[in-house]
Each structure stands twice: as structure tokens, then as C-alpha cells.
Amino acid sequence: MLSGSIDLRELLTAVERAAPADVVQAVAGELARTIGALEVSFLIADYAGGYLARLAQRRRHADDDTTERVPVEGTVEGRVMRTQRVQVDHCESSTHVWVPVTARGEAIGVLEARLPAGSSADAIDAVATVGHALAYIVITSRRYTDLFEWGQRSVPLGLAAEIQRRLLPESFTCEGAQVTVAGWLEPAGAVAGDTFDYSFERSRLDVSLTDAMGHGLTAALLATLLVSSLRNVRRRGGDLAEQVTRANTMMAAQISSDQFVTGLLLQVDLLSGAAAVVNAGHVPFYLLREGHVQVLSFPADPPFGMFEDGRYSIHGFLLVPGDRLLLVTDGMMERNAARVDLPAALVETRDLHPRELVQDLTSRVLRATKNDLADDATVFCLDWYGGGGGSQPLRRVASGADPSLASPAL
């Protein structure tokens, strides 16, 4: 008997019984059983940012390129993902529903369902609920299968790019009560070793943006050494000073004298907004405050690995509610990319969600260079709402995102 609602316990039981690559089919089966869904499909956002890949029922082999790719621009699926709002189309023969599949602001994709004509509001709400649950199902299941990874790759990755990809956080976006962060990396034709990383602790946020010298596999291996070292010390409870000191010592002992990695490390106290910065030979970053952009240029210490006894200064500043930080690598500023006025673009895009902003800025650089990047172009955005030790209102979460942070309707 159709109920117009769904029991999440039964949904999760069905998912756990399925093979990791079949979890979407399990979700579709539950929607058919409980609310009479006629068709269900999941479209996953690809790494390039411009398409949603409709996952096939079965993938024949790794070279199967028959996946349908739906553009983000100009489609209802793209609008749902960008606005993070449910879309419903009532037709004479059926009711079509699209819902965002999102967890903590990470726009994973879109769940599309065709229901019987005249389906109730409860049935539509059930699809939205399942879409939110599907985000966490995908996050869990992608550890066990390459299916979702296949869907996200619109172009094959070389070995260096594969290594670089593994250094990035599993989610490029995270919304929190005090802060939202988002990063994006647009690789050059020959991977140049850029990375970004972040981690939330109970009372602090750690961020890193790094750029290894050179290109290809050598740059990817240099980046691996540094990012792994920073994570190792951070996960052992080391503070910012210990992270940079030990990472530099390790790098200097392992690499040749003509190799190095630049880096910008940021640590934010989530209660007070106090920020600490280490600049290891990196380019400046930007602060958007009350509609005006400041270039934050702290004295640069040596890049990591250049000198075994290198010393690193910690600089501080205070974030205030409404601040937006933008960290970049030099690939966003070199050669033809310099034609993109980053401060002006930061003001122009101030109403975009950080997830949308980082993709917009790298797209501008791609257009300026005619898709011929000489270096990786990487950006990281941080929006600060305020700490307050619990007095800050929680996010107004719907479908895994705060609708007030979503991009305006297109």
C-alpha cells in the first residue's frame, strides 16, 4: 500500500543489503514501493563543474563513455543544484520532481523522480527527504566503489592528476554554523602540484593551500610529501607552529636542494574569529569586508624544503562577521590569467555561495587563457559568520544546505 511517506530505517536497510555500486537502485526501489515512483535517476556533479552525469543502471567497463551528461547551464537539473531548491513540474500524465543531493553544502548532484499524476505534497516531500539521505549514502558508498568516481570524471586523469586528486579533501565544500568553506582546483595540461586542504576541529579550522614546483609526477610527489606531513602533525594534535616546522624539516631531509613547495596555512579560532597565518613563499590573499577588498600580504618565509633550519613567523588578524577570504595560487595570477582582476571579481561575485564563487573565478581564468593554463589555478574561499561560543544561530538546513547561502535563482 502506498503511504505517501518513507521510513528512513527501511530505506537504510535496503541500502545496506545492496552492493555499494547498487545503492541508487536500492533507493529507487524504495521510492517505487512506498510512493509509487515510476522512474528514478541520480545525476552526479562532475569534477569539471559544468555537467551532471546521469548514472547508468549498469556500467559495462571502465571505458564505457555512454553516460548521459546534462549541462548545468540552462537546465532544470542545473538550476536545482545551484539554487538548492526543489523543483516540481505537474503534467497531465505524471508529476516530475527534482531535488538537490547535498550534505553540508557539498552539492553532490540531483535526484530526479517521475511520480504518478496528482501525487500528494507528502510524496514530493518524501523525494526531498530521500535526496538528502542519498547524499550521505553516496558519501559512505563511494569508499567501496569507483562508480561515483567514474561519473564525476568527464575526462580521464593521468597518473600525476590521480595523485593530486587524492590529496584534496573528499568534499570541496562545507557549511558550518560559524563558517562556510569551498575550494576548487583547475589543473594545467601538465599537472603543476597545487593542493588545498581543510579540517574542522571542535574549536578551530585548519586550512592549507600549497603549490609544488615543477610539473607532472615530480610536482605531484612533492605535494604528497608536504600535504601528508601537515596532516600527520595536525592529526597528532600539533599546533600551527609545529605543523610548519616539522613539515619543513621532513621536506628538507627528503628532497633535493633545488626542490621546494610554497604554502599558505591558515588557522581560525571558531569561537573568536582570531586567525593565524603562515606564509611559506606564497602569493598574498584577499579579504572582502563591507564591499571593499584588501590585499593581505604578510612577509614571506622560505618555501617548505628549501632550508632545513628555516624559521616561520605566525601572523594574526581578526575576522568579523560578513568577512570573505579568498586564497589563491599563482596560477590564478600568471601570464594571461593576470587579465582577470581578482579584487574586482571578488566584489562582483559577493552574493554567490562560496561553492559557486570558486568555480566562477577559475572559469574566468580559463576564458582569459583560452583554456591553456600554464600552471594549476587553485582558489579557496572562506565566509565568516561569527563565533560566539554557541550564541550564533545554527544554519537553516534544508536538503543538506542552508538555502540562505544558495545562489540566487537563475
N, C-alpha and C positions, 0 to 999 in steps of 0.2 A: 504494500500500500504506500502510495506517495505521500510524504509528510510535509513537503514544502520547506523542510529544515534539514540540517545534517548533524549527526552526532560525531564530534571530533574524535572521540575514543574509537569509534568503529572505523573512521577514516584512517587513523594511525595504525590500527590493527591490520587493515587491508594493505597499507603501505609496507608494514613490516613483513608481511607474508610474501610480498613481491620481490623479485630480483631488483638490485639497485638501478638497473637500466630500464626497469618497467614500472617505476613508481608513478609516472604520469598516467600510464594506462590504468593503474590501480585507482588513482584519483578520479579519472574519467568514469570508471566503473561505478564508483560510489555515487557520483553525481547522477548517473543514469538510473541507479537503483532507487535513490532517495527522492529526487525531484524530477525524474523523467527526462534528463538531458538527452537530446537527440545526437548532438555532436559536441566533442570537447577537444581542444588542442591547446598546446603550450608553445608560445613563441619566446625564445630566449634572446636577450640582447647580445650582439656580437662585440668583440673587442674593439673593432674599428669605430663603434659608436653610431653608425649610420643605418644599421639594419637590425631587424628582428628575424631570427631563424625559426621557422616552424619545424619542430622536431618530428621526424617521421616516426611511424609506428615501429618500424624496424630499420636498422641500418645494415646494409649488406656487407660492407667492408670499409676500411679506412679511407679509400679513395672515392667513395660514393659522394658525388657532388650534386645529387638531385634535390638537395634540401631547398625548400622554398624560402626566399629571403624577402621580407617585406620592408620597404623603406620606412624610416622613422618620419621623415618629412612628408607631409601631405596625406597621411593615412590615419584612420581611426585608431589603429593599434599604437602608432607612434604618439598620437595625442594623449592616449590613456597613460602611456609610460611617462611622458613628460609632465603631464598635469597631476598624475597620481589620483585621478578621479575615475569612478566607474562610469561607463557609457552603456546606455541601453537603447536598442532600436526595436520598436514594436512593429512587426509586419503582420500582414493578414494570415500568413501561414506559420509564423514562428516568432519567438522573441530572441533577439540576438543580444548577448551580454559580453562586454569586455571589462576585465578587472586587472588592476596592477598586481604584479607578483613582486613584493618588496619587503625587505627586512631592514629595519633601522636606516631607512633612506637608501639602501642599495637597491637600485632598480634592476632586478634580475630579468624581468620580462613581463609578459601579459598572458593571462588565461582567457581563452575565448570559448564561449559556450552558446550553443543554439538550443533553446528550450521550446516546449510546445507553445503555441499561440495563447495569449491570455494568461501566461504564468504569473503567479502572485508576487507581490513585493517580498514576501518571505523567501520565495525561491531565488529571487535575484540577490537578496541578502546572503543566502546560502552560498552562492557562487563567489561573492566577495569574501566571505569568511574562508572558503576553501582556497581562494587565491592567496590570502595572507598566510594560511597554513602551508601552502605549496612552497612559498619562499623558504621556509625552514626545512621543508622536506628536501628541496633541491640542495640547500647548503649542506645538509647531512649526507645526502646520497652521492654528491659529486666527489666525495672522498673515495668512493668504491668503484667508480666507473668513469670512462672517458666520454660517455655520451654527451654530457653537457659541455665539456671542453670542445668536442667536435663542433657542436652547434655554434659556439662562440667564435670559431675561427673562420673568418671569411677568406683568409689567405694562409697557406702553410707557413709554419715557423721553421727557420733554420736552427741549428744546434745552439748558436750563441743567443738567439732570441728565446729559445726554450729555457735556457739557463736564466736569462734575465727575467722572464715571466715568473719563474718560481721564486724569485727574490722579492716580488711585490706582495703586498698584503692580499689575502683572499678576497676581501671586499675593498673596492676603491672608495667607498663612501660609508660614513657612519654618522647618524644623527644621535645626539645626546641632549640631556636637559640643559647643560651649560654651553655646549659647543657642537658644531657640525663640521666635519672634515671631508674633503674629497680630493683625490689625486688623479692624474692622467698622464700617460707616457705615450708619446708618438715616436716610434723608433725610426732612425735613419735607415737607409738602404743597407748599410753595414752597421750593425748594432754598435752603439758607442758607450755602453756601460752605465747608463743612467738608472737610478732606482729611487723610489720613495717608500717610506715605511711609517707606520704609526702604531701606538699601543696605548690603550686606556687602562690605567690603574684606578684604585678607589679614589684617590685624591689628586692624580696628576695625569697628564697626557704627554707622551714622548713622540716626537716627530723627527724624521731624518730625510734629507734629500741629498743624494750623492751622485757624483759624476766621475767615473773611472777614465783615465787617459786612454787614448787609442781607440781601436775599433775591433769588432769581431770577437772571436773566442777569448783573446787575451784580455780585452776590456771586461767581458762577462766574468772571467775568473777573478780578476782584481775586485770587481764589485762583490762577488760571492765572499771573498775573504773579509772585506770590510763589513758588509751587512751581517754576516754570520757572527763576527766578533762583537759588533754592537749589540746584537740580540742576545748573545751569550752572557755578556756582562749585565745587560738590563734585566734578563730573566733570573739572574742571581742576586738581584736587588741593588746593583750598583747605581750610584747617582750619576749625574751628567759628567762630572769631572772624572770619575773612574771609567766611565764608558769611553770617553775620547782618549784618555791616557793609555789605557790598556789596548784599545783598538790600534792606536798608532804604534805602540811597541811591537804588537804582533805583526802588523803590516811590514814594518821596517825589517823585522827579522826574517820575513818570508819572501820578500820581493826584491828585485834588483834596484840599484841606486837611481836608475832613470825612470822608474815607475812610481805612480802615486795616484791617489783618489782625492778629489776635493769633496767637501761636505758641509752641510749646514744642519746643525742639530738644534732642536727647539724643545724646551720642556715647559709646560704650562701647569701652574697650580690651579686645580679645578675649583677651589674654594675662594681664592682671592683674585685670580686673573694675573698673578705675577708670572712673567715669562722670563726664562733664562735662555741665552743663545750662545752657541759656539760656532765661529766661522773659520773653517779649515780651508782657506784659499778659495772660497766660493764667491759667487756674484751676490750683490745686495738683494734684499727682498722689499716688498711693498706693504704699506699699511693704508687702508681706506678707512677714514674716520670722518663722519659727518659730511660726506660728499667730497672730501679732499684727500688726495693721495700724497703720502710721504714716502720717500725712499729711505729705508733703514739700512745704513751702511756702517757696520761695525768693523774695526780694524781686523784684517785677515791674518790669521796664524798660518803656519805651513800646512799644506795638504797632508793627508794621512800617508804614512810610509816614507816620507821624504827624509826625515831626520829621526833617528831612534830616540834622542833625548828632547824631542820637540815639546814645547810647552803651549798650553792652550788656555786662553782667557775666557771667562764666563761673563757675558754682558747681560744686563737686565733692563726690562721695561714693563710697564703695566698696561694690560688690556682693559678697556672699558666696554660696557655693553653696546653692541652695534658695530664693533670693530670687525673688519675683514682683513686677514693677512693673505698675501699671495707670495709663495716661494717658487722660484723658477731655476732651471739650469741654463747654462749659457747657450744651449741650442735654441732657446726662445729669443735670443738677442743677436745672434751672429749673422753676418752677411745679409742676405735678402730678408731674413727674419726681422732684422732691425727696422724694417719699414712698418712693422706693427708697433704702434705707440701703446705700450702696455699700460702706463698710467691712465691715458685717455680711455682705453678699452675697459679698464677696471671700473671707472666711473660710469661708463655707458652701460655696463652689464650688471650694475649694482643690485638690480632686482631679480637676477637669476639665482636659482638654487646653486650652491657650490658644485653639485654634480653636473649641472648644465654649464656653469661658468668654465670649468677646466676643459671641457670638450670644445666649447666655443673658442677659447683662446688658442688652443692648439690647431683648431681648424683655420683660424686666421693666419697662423704661421704657415700652415700647409698651402693656403692660397697665395700668400706672399712669395713663397719659394717655388710655386708651381709644382708642388708635390715632390720636390727634390731637396730633401733635408740633408745638409752636410753633417749634422750632428743630431743626436736624440733631442727631442723637445719635451720637457717634463715640467708640469706645474702641480702645485699643491695649494689648496685653498682651505682656510680656517675661518669660520664665522663664530664670534664670541658673543654669547647672550648674557653672561653674568653668572657668578657663583652664588654665594650667599649661604652656603652650608645648609641647604635644604629649603631655603625660603623661595628659591627660584621655581616657578611653575613648571610642572612636567610638560613634555611635548604633548600636543593634542593629536594622539596617534590614531590614524585610520588606515587600514590596509598596509601597515608597516611603515608609514611615512607620516610626517606632520604636514597636512595639507597647506598650512600657512607658509611652509617653506618651499612648496612646489612652484614650478614655473607658471606664469600666467597662462590662461587658456589660449590656445593658438587659433 
